[in-house]
Amino acid sequence: MYDMPACRYMTLGPAKHRRGAIFRKKGADLRCFRIMEKREGVCKEMTCTEAEKMVIPYINDKLSFQELEDFIGHIETCENCREELEIHYMVDVGLKKLDEVDGTYDIVGDLKRKLEESANTIRRFFLFQITRYSVSTLMTMALLLSVLLQLRIWKQTGFLFF
């Protein structure tokens, strides 16, 4: 019997549990991202140390898509890492904006917009993947149907002898 890993994000069954998949938790929307890796049948969440190493690359938009997905998922579930991100963001972006912007600047609001933009990027990629697989499946079915219809035509005209 298949031994399913203990994972609170596991809602689509063992066949769908893979790196890069996005799952829903009860009462959550698509912003609830899977942040675990499957290693020897056990799900491992991203650690705070790994997330802290990604804070500066996130602020500078240097994360790969997979790293972004894991990082956003961790930030949404870990209050300590979210506070760490806010502190780094305030220092890094705040100092840059201090020289550029006259008057007030909403750093916390800007961070929230950046996090929402990142979540939307992941959501768009996920929807793009679904669309891509759907179109690919439909094209394969259309090709198969065309071949079968052509074989039927050839059989009716006597071109095929079976």
C-alpha positions in Angstrom: 0.0 0.0 0.0 1.2 3.5 -0.8 2.4 5.3 2.3 1.2 8.9 2.0 3.4 11.6 3.6 2.0 13.6 6.4 1.3 16.9 4.8 -1.4 19.4 5.7 -1.3 20.7 2.1 -2.0 17.2 0.6 -5.5 17.6 -0.8 -5.2 16.3 -4.4 -3.8 12.9 -3.6 -0.4 11.3 -3.9 -0.2 11.5 -7.7 -0.5 15.3 -7.5 2.1 15.8 -4.7 5.1 17.1 -6.6 7.5 20.1 -6.5 5.9 23.1 -8.1 2.3 22.2 -7.5 -0.1 24.6 -5.8 -2.7 23.2 -3.4 -5.6 24.6 -1.6 -6.1 24.4 2.1 -9.6 24.4 3.6 -10.9 27.9 3.7 -8.0 29.4 1.7 -7.6 30.6 -1.9 -4.8 30.1 -4.4 -2.5 32.2 -2.3 -2.0 29.2 -0.1 1.1 27.7 -1.8 2.7 24.4 -1.2 6.1 25.0 0.3 7.3 21.4 0.9 9.6 19.1 -0.8 9.0 15.4 -0.9 12.1 13.6 0.4 11.9 9.9 1.1 8.2 10.0 1.7 8.3 12.9 4.2 7.3 16.5 3.5 9.7 19.1 4.7 8.7 22.7 5.0 11.0 25.5 4.1 13.0 26.5 7.2 13.2 30.0 8.5 16.9 30.1 7.8 16.3 29.3 4.1 13.6 32.0 3.9 15.9 34.6 5.6 18.6 33.9 2.9 16.0 34.7 0.3 14.8 38.1 1.7 17.4 40.3 0.0 17.1 38.5 -3.4 13.3 38.8 -3.1 13.6 42.5 -2.5 15.9 42.9 -5.5 13.7 40.6 -7.7 16.5 38.0 -8.1 14.5 34.8 -7.2 13.7 32.1 -9.7 10.1 31.1 -10.1 10.4 28.1 -7.8 12.2 30.0 -5.1 9.6 32.7 -5.3 6.8 30.2 -4.9 8.5 28.6 -1.9 9.4 32.0 -0.4 5.9 33.5 -0.7 4.3 30.4 0.8 6.7 30.5 3.8 6.2 34.3 4.3 2.4 33.8 4.3 2.6 31.1 7.0 5.5 32.3 9.2 5.0 35.6 11.2 8.7 35.8 12.2 10.0 35.7 8.6 7.3 38.1 7.5 8.5 40.6 10.2 12.1 40.0 9.0 11.1 40.8 5.5 9.3 43.9 6.6 12.4 45.1 8.5 14.7 44.5 5.5 12.3 46.0 3.1 11.9 49.1 5.3 15.7 49.6 5.5 16.6 48.7 1.9 13.7 50.3 0.0 13.0 53.0 2.6 16.5 54.4 2.3 16.4 54.4 -1.5 12.9 56.1 -1.6 14.0 58.6 1.0 16.3 60.2 -1.5 13.9 59.9 -4.4 10.4 60.8 -3.0 9.4 64.1 -1.5 6.8 63.9 1.2 5.4 60.6 2.6 5.9 57.1 1.3 3.9 54.1 2.4 6.6 51.4 2.8 4.3 48.8 4.4 1.7 49.3 1.7 4.4 49.0 -1.0 5.5 45.7 0.5 2.0 44.4 0.6 1.6 45.4 -3.1 4.8 43.6 -3.9 3.7 40.4 -2.1 0.3 40.5 -3.9 2.1 41.0 -7.2 4.3 38.0 -6.5 1.3 35.9 -5.6 -0.5 37.1 -8.8 2.6 36.1 -10.8 2.5 32.6 -9.4 -1.2 32.4 -9.9 -0.9 33.5 -13.6 1.9 31.0 -14.1 -0.3 28.2 -12.6 -3.3 29.2 -14.9 -0.9 29.4 -17.9 0.2 25.8 -17.1 -3.4 24.6 -16.9 -4.2 26.3 -20.2 -1.1 24.9 -21.8 -1.9 21.3 -20.8 -5.5 21.7 -21.8 -4.6 23.0 -25.3 -2.0 20.3 -25.7 -4.6 17.6 -24.8 -7.1 19.1 -27.2 -4.6 19.2 -30.0 -3.6 15.6 -29.4 -7.2 14.5 -29.5 -7.9 16.5 -32.7 -4.9 14.9 -34.4 -6.0 11.4 -33.3 -9.5 12.1 -34.6 -8.1 13.3 -37.9 -6.0 10.2 -38.4 -9.0 8.0 -37.6 -11.2 9.8 -40.0 -8.6 9.6 -42.7 -8.2 5.9 -42.2 -12.0 5.5 -42.5 -12.0 7.5 -45.8 -9.2 5.3 -47.1 -11.0 2.1 -46.2 -14.2 3.3 -47.9 -12.4 4.2 -51.1 -10.7 0.8 -51.2 -7.2 2.3 -50.6 -6.8 0.1 -47.5 -7.3 -3.7 -47.7 -8.0 -4.8 -44.1 
